[in-house]
């Protein structure tokens, strides 16, 4: 094994030898490069140290208060038996699987829930409420867990998720289900983000790549299984209630087995009052309001609220005001920012964040509108649409795992990342060139290629962000990643919807009105346009035969316009990855100082 991180990387005995056998550069020049990198690491640590100087100091009056298990002084390297780490990971993977499963189960149950309460037109709020709470709370878990502890917040997340599911299962109205989903979102986002942070606490970056791949594999498996599990339950209430004991089991295993190193608990020493006083309440409040406004504006714009209305303009203005307020608080006011935006000055953090932002725009819009294409243009049934989505879930899962294994073996990631970015762009290009005459086997494989590229991008960029900052900031950096992902996904679907609606409207006007004649009045054609814009089912079942092919062609080209937007954002994600600087993936938790 290579020598310890705490010993000098270079020895004066042999100027032609490299102490790190993983370095491919030979001789004296390599030694000079290694010395320079070592000095840059020291400078980087000094640059980031001012951000956390208050987060790792405890109140003297409460100095003997408890933290996470494993607190205490000592500079020795923290090690847990492999069996213990496996139990910890399994307990967290259980929560990750549950969170992923829950999302796709709900998507299959929306129609049943809305129909039971005679509120099918409002059923979308069941999904929207979960998205609002999870996207808003997820970025907060990083700094909160630094101060309050990973273990307490993991237990809290499992408990809140279970309570939300129980409320949904016992609901007597649609709005009670919406409230339960909002509560579940608060816990569900913690299950995924905190698990990622605990991995960084327990395993070195080099090994963490594999665990992150496994994490994404489990998430993909849960996502792929959700539709099947949802179809199995005829009683939608039972689908929610049965998630409660699984969540309780995950929380119980975490209480029993999770142990964190002293370094991971340095910021949550002291009594609870002292920890709460150190929190950046102004930053947290402004971030919550900003994200809520951002999500609502993105989701409601163009559908519930007209783009040209005063209300939409006011919502946009309020979003910008609270966004600017949040940035000001984090840069100028907060001693220990809840989401340190100053990290974005680092090219790797900024490049990775933008890559996640654009990538999620492309991914979520494609995942939403490719099924629309299958059902509207080709008239497929929901079961056939679901079958064509299945292979992509497994490509995402295995792509993440493969990326983790590659980084563990080589310790490299930059050119590997760029290669798979190119693969993702190529796959998205094929989707943008979709035609109704595409062979069936290509329909099943259409999302497989970009799925591999996207999974590698998401896995590698998270590790690149964590490697770019000192270890004590990995939780806050992870929160930045999740913040960009959630806002990118929401904005992408919103912009994609706007592109689709505007393209479809203009195409229908241009092509259907050409049939105006003595046989087909303008009033009749306007009715056809309005009906076709509202429902693709109407096109297949009730549209007049003389115009049906034209209507389907309009849906085809409107979808192509949306997929072109997805291609552009994926290309921007690949371009953002070019700005990432490759850092060393250390083989010990405590990196070289």
Number of C-alpha atoms within 10 A of each C-alpha: 6 10 11 12 15 11 10 11 17 16 12 7 7 11 14 13 17 20 16 13 12 12 12 9 14 12 13 14 12 17 20 13 12 19 14 12 14 16 13 12 19 14 12 15 15 12 12 16 14 12 17 16 12 14 21 17 16 21 16 11 10 15 13 12 15 17 24 22 17 17 19 15 10 10 9 9 11 17 13 13 7 9 9 13 18 13 16 23 22 16 23 27 22 20 30 29 23 26 27 21 25 24 19 19 25 21 15 18 20 18 15 16 21 19 13 12 14 13 15 15 10 14 22 15 20 24 17 17 20 23 21 24 23 22 26 26 22 25 30 24 27 26 27 21 23 26 26 23 25 31 21 15 18 28 22 17 25 30 20 22 30 26 21 26 29 22 21 28 22 15 16 12 15 22 17 16 25 24 19 26 31 25 23 29 30 25 29 31 25 30 31 25 22 25 22 22 22 23 22 25 26 23 20 19 29 25 23 25 30 22 22 26 26 21 26 25 25 23 25 25 18 24 23 23 19 24 22 15 16 21 14 12 14 11 14 20 19 15 22 22 19 14 19 21 11 16 26 18 15 24 24 15 17 22 17 11 15 23 22 22 22 21 21 26 25 23 27 28 26 22 19 16 10 19 22 14 11 22 21 20 14 17 24 23 13 20 26 21 17 22 23 19 22 23 25 17 25 21 20 14 23 19 13 10 16 13 15 10 11 11 14 19 16 12 18 17 13 17 21 15 13 20 19 15 17 25 19 14 19 24 17 10 14 19 18 21 28 26 28 21 18 15 20 17 10 16 18 26 28 22 25 30 29 24 32 32 28 27 33 28 30 30 23 18 24 25 14 13 19 22 18 19 24 20 18 22 23 15 18 15 11 12 9 13 19 16 11 20 20 18 17 22 23 19 23 28 24 22 26 32 24 21 25 26 21 17 21 22 13 12 21 18 24 17 12 15 24 18 15 23 28 17 19 29 24 18 23 28 19 18 21 19 11 19 16 13 7 11 9 10 9 13 19 16 18 22 27 23 21 28 28 26 28 31 28 29 28 25 24 26 25 23 24 23 28 25 23 24 21 21 20 23 20 25 29 26 30 25 25 26 26 24 22 21 23 24 21 24 22 25 23 26 25 22 19 25 21 17 18 21 19 14 20 24 17 12 20 26 16 11 15 19 18 11 14 13 9 7 8 11 12 16 10 12 19 15 11 23 22 13 16 24 18 11 11 21 14 16 24 20 11 13 18 13 11 9 15 19 14 15 26 22 17 25 25 21 19 23 28 22 19 25 27 20 22 29 26 17 23 31 22 18 28 30 18 22 26 18 17 22 19 16 20 16 24 18 19 19 22 21 18 16 12
